[in-house]
Amino acid sequence: MADWYKLTTEDSLEELDADLDGLTAEDAQKRLETHGSNELEEKGTRGAWFILLEQFAQTMVIILVVAAAIAQNANDAFAKVTDSIVGAYHAPDAADKFFPLKYAQI
């Protein structure tokens, strides 16, 4: 397919075999049968320990923790560890708020 952002409206419609009035019910049904439904694929949830460890896998976090350890500044290391724990605590909540968007009628 083309770079969609570079196409004019007319070129986009031609590429999609559509028009400004939208699809007919028959065309929509044919496309549904050909391409399947337009749904996000749900993946399994991640465990709390995995989310916590994932916080420490970020390059910047590793750099900050190592730098704090080198500087022997326990307060900085403690702050970064605490930040990672808080991030891990809020990550599932953010994911729970994202998934209802799947069913939003736009």
KOLBANU-736331 format. One record per residue: residue in three letters; x, z, y of N, C-alpha, C, O in turn. Coordinates in steps of 0.1 Angstrom, whole numbers, padded with zeros to 4 digits, always signed. Each point is the difference from the previous one (the first is absolute). Layout:
ALAXZYXZYXZYXZY ...
END
This chain:
MET+0008+0000-0012-0008+0000+0012+0009+0000+0013+0012+0003-0001 ALA-0018-0007+0011+0007-0001+0013+0002+0014+0006-0006+0010-0004 ASP+0014-0009+0015+0001+0012+0008-0013+0000+0008-0002-0007+0010 TRP-0007+0016-0014-0014+0000+0006+0000+0003+0015-0008-0006+0007 TYR+0017+0014-0002+0001+0003+0014+0003-0012+0008-0002+0000+0013 LYS+0008-0010-0019+0004-0012+0008-0011-0011+0000+0001-0009+0008 LEU-0011+0011-0016-0010-0010-0001-0011+0001+0011-0003+0011+0005 THR-0003-0022-0001-0011+0001+0009-0012+0004-0008+0000+0000-0012 THR-0011+0003+0019-0012+0003-0007-0005-0011-0009-0004+0002-0012 GLU+0004-0014+0017-0004-0012-0008+0008-0002-0012-0005-0003-0011 ASP+0019+0005+0012+0009-0002-0011-0003+0011-0011+0001-0003-0012 SER-0003+0015+0017-0003+0011-0009-0013-0003-0008+0000+0002-0012 LEU-0010-0006+0019-0013-0003-0007+0002-0011-0010-0006+0000-0011 GLU+0014-0010+0015+0002-0011-0009+0008+0004-0013-0004-0003-0011 GLU+0014+0012+0013+0008+0005-0011-0009+0008-0009+0002+0000-0012 LEU-0011+0007+0017-0009+0009-0008-0013-0007-0005-0008+0006-0007 ASP+0007-0018+0011-0012-0008-0003-0013+0008+0004-0009+0003-0008 ALA+0009+0001+0021-0011+0008+0005-0004-0006+0014+0006-0010+0005 ASP-0016+0016+0001-0004-0004+0014-0003+0012+0008-0001+0011-0006 LEU-0002-0013+0018-0002+0012+0009-0013+0007-0003-0002+0012+0004 ASP-0007-0018-0011-0013+0007-0004+0002+0009-0012-0010+0007-0004 GLY+0021-0008-0003+0003+0009-0011-0004-0008-0013-0002-0012+0000 LEU+0002+0019-0011-0002-0006-0013-0015+0001-0004-0007+0009+0004 THR+0003-0019-0011-0014+0001-0006+0001+0010-0011+0010+0003-0005 ALA-0022+0001+0000+0000+0009-0011+0005-0006-0013+0007+0006-0008 GLU-0009-0019+0007+0005-0008-0011+0015+0000+0000+0007+0002-0010 ASP-0001-0005+0022+0015-0001+0001+0006+0014-0002+0010+0001-0007 ALA-0017+0009+0012+0006+0014-0002+0000+0003-0015+0009+0006-0005 GLN-0020-0009-0002+0000+0002-0014+0010-0007-0008+0007+0005-0009 LYS-0004-0018+0013+0010-0008-0007+0014+0006+0002+0008+0001-0009 ARG-0006+0004+0022+0013+0006+0003+0002+0013-0007+0011+0004-0004 LEU-0022+0004+0002+0000+0012-0007+0004-0002-0015+0008+0007-0005 GLU-0014-0017+0000+0003-0004-0014+0015-0005-0002+0006+0003-0010 THR-0002-0010+0020+0014-0006-0001+0011+0010+0003+0010+0001-0008 HIS-0012+0007+0018+0011+0009+0005-0003+0015-0003+0010+0008+0001 GLY-0022-0005-0005-0003+0014-0003-0004+0007+0013+0001-0005+0011 SER-0004+0018-0013-0005+0008+0012+0012+0004+0008+0011+0001-0004 ASN-0014+0001+0017+0010+0004+0010+0001+0015+0000-0006+0006+0009 GLU+0013+0000-0018+0001+0015-0001+0014+0004-0001+0009-0007-0006 LEU-0006+0019+0011+0013+0006-0001+0001+0006-0014-0009+0006-0005 GLU+0021-0007-0001+0002+0005-0013+0004+0015+0002+0010+0003+0007 GLU-0018+0006-0014+0004+0014+0001+0010+0004-0010+0000-0005-0011 LYS+0010+0012+0016+0011+0005-0009-0003+0015-0002-0007+0007+0007 GLY+0014-0002-0018-0001+0014-0003+0005+0008+0011+0008-0004+0008 THR-0013+0017-0007+0005+0009+0010+0014+0005-0003+0004+0000-0012 ARG+0003+0004+0021+0014+0005-0002-0001+0016+0000-0008+0006+0008 GLY+0016+0000-0016+0000+0014-0001+0007+0007+0012+0007-0007+0007 ALA-0010+0019-0005+0005+0008+0012+0016+0000-0001+0006-0001+0011 TRP-0001+0003-0022+0015+0001-0001+0006-0014+0003+0011+0000+0006 PHE-0017-0010-0011+0005-0014+0003+0000-0002+0015+0009-0006+0006 ILE-0020+0010+0001-0001-0002+0014+0011+0007+0008+0006-0004+0009 LEU-0004+0017-0014+0010+0008+0006+0014-0006-0002+0008-0001+0010 LEU-0005-0004-0022+0013-0006-0002+0002-0013+0008+0010-0004+0004 GLU-0022-0003-0003+0001-0013+0008+0004+0003+0014+0006-0009+0007 GLN-0010+0020-0001+0004+0004+0013+0015+0000+0002+0005-0003+0010 PHE+0002+0008-0020+0014+0001+0000+0007-0013-0003+0013-0001+0001 ALA-0020-0009-0006+0006-0013-0003+0002-0009+0012+0007-0010-0001 GLN-0012+0014+0012+0001-0008+0012+0014+0002+0005+0006+0011+0001 THR+0000-0023+0003+0014+0000+0005+0003+0010+0011+0010+0007+0000 MET-0019-0007+0010+0003+0008+0012-0001+0015-0004+0008+0008+0005 VAL-0017-0004-0014-0001+0014-0004+0013+0004-0007+0005+0011+0003 ILE+0000-0020-0012+0013+0003-0007+0011+0002+0010+0008+0009-0001 ILE-0007-0018+0011+0011+0001+0010-0001+0013+0008+0010+0006+0002 LEU-0022-0003+0002-0002+0013+0007+0003+0012-0008+0006+0009+0006 VAL-0010-0008-0018+0003+0011-0009+0015+0001-0002+0006+0011+0001 VAL+0001-0022-0004+0014+0000-0002+0007+0004+0012+0010+0008+0000 ALA-0014-0013+0012+0006+0003+0012-0001+0015+0003+0009+0006+0005 ALA-0021+0000-0007-0002+0014+0002+0009+0008-0009+0005+0010+0004 ALA-0004-0015-0017+0009+0008-0009+0014-0001+0004+0008+0010-0001 ILE-0003-0022+0005+0014-0001+0005+0002+0009+0012+0011+0007+0001 ALA-0020-0007+0008+0001+0009+0012-0002+0015-0003+0001+0008+0008 GLN-0005-0006-0021-0003+0014-0004-0010+0007+0009+0001+0011+0003 ASN-0011-0019+0001-0010+0005+0008-0013+0002-0008-0008-0010-0002 ALA+0006+0021-0004-0011+0003-0009-0014-0002+0007-0009-0004-0006 ASN+0008+0006+0019-0012-0002+0007-0005-0014+0000-0012-0003-0002 ASP+0022-0007+0004-0004-0014+0000-0004-0004-0014-0010-0008-0002 ALA+0017+0012-0008-0003-0004-0014-0014+0006-0004-0008-0007-0006 PHE+0006+0019+0010-0013+0007-0003-0011-0008+0007-0011-0002-0005 ALA+0013-0002+0018-0010-0007+0007-0003-0013-0006-0012-0004-0001 LYS+0022-0004-0004-0003-0012-0007-0007+0001-0013-0009-0007-0003 VAL+0013+0018-0005-0007+0002-0012-0014+0004+0002-0010-0005-0007 THR+0007+0013+0017-0013+0004+0004-0008-0012+0004-0012-0001-0003 ASP+0018-0008+0011-0007-0012+0005-0004-0009-0012-0011-0005-0001 SER+0020+0004-0009-0003-0008-0012-0012+0007-0008-0008-0008-0006 ILE+0008+0021+0005-0011+0007-0007-0013-0003+0007-0010-0002-0007 VAL+0010+0003+0020-0012-0002+0008-0005-0015-0002-0012-0002-0001 GLY+0022-0007+0001-0004-0014-0002-0006-0003-0013-0009-0007-0002 ALA+0015+0014-0008-0006-0001-0014-0014+0006-0001-0008-0005-0007 TYR+0006+0015+0015-0013+0007+0000-0011-0010+0006-0011+0000-0005 HIS+0015-0007+0015-0010-0008+0007-0001-0014-0006-0010-0007+0003 ALA+0019+0002-0011+0000-0013-0005-0013-0003-0009-0006-0010+0002 PRO+0002+0019-0011-0012-0003-0007-0013-0001+0008-0009-0007-0002 ASP+0009+0016+0013-0011+0000+0009-0001-0014+0007-0011-0005+0002 ALA+0022+0000+0002+0000-0013+0007-0004-0011-0010-0008-0009+0004 ALA+0012+0010-0016-0004-0010-0010-0015+0001-0003-0007-0011-0001 ASP+0001+0023+0001-0014+0001-0002-0008-0005+0011-0011-0005-0002 LYS+0016+0005+0014-0007-0006+0012+0001-0015+0000-0008-0006+0006 PHE+0018+0001-0012+0002-0015+0000-0009-0007-0010-0006-0010+0003 PHE+0004+0016-0015-0008-0007-0010-0015-0002+0003-0005-0010-0005 PRO-0001+0018+0013-0014-0004+0004-0001-0012+0008-0010-0007+0000 LEU+0021+0003+0006+0000-0013+0008-0002-0012-0010-0005-0011+0005 LYS+0008+0013-0017-0002-0011-0010-0015-0004+0000-0003-0012-0002 TYR-0006+0022+0004-0014-0003-0002-0007-0002+0014-0012-0002+0001 ALA+0020+0002+0010-0006-0002+0013-0005-0015+0001+0007-0009-0004 GLN-0018+0008+0011-0006-0013+0002+0005-0005+0014-0004+0005+0010 ILE+0013-0015-0011+0006-0005+0013-0006-0014+0003+0004-0006+0010 
END
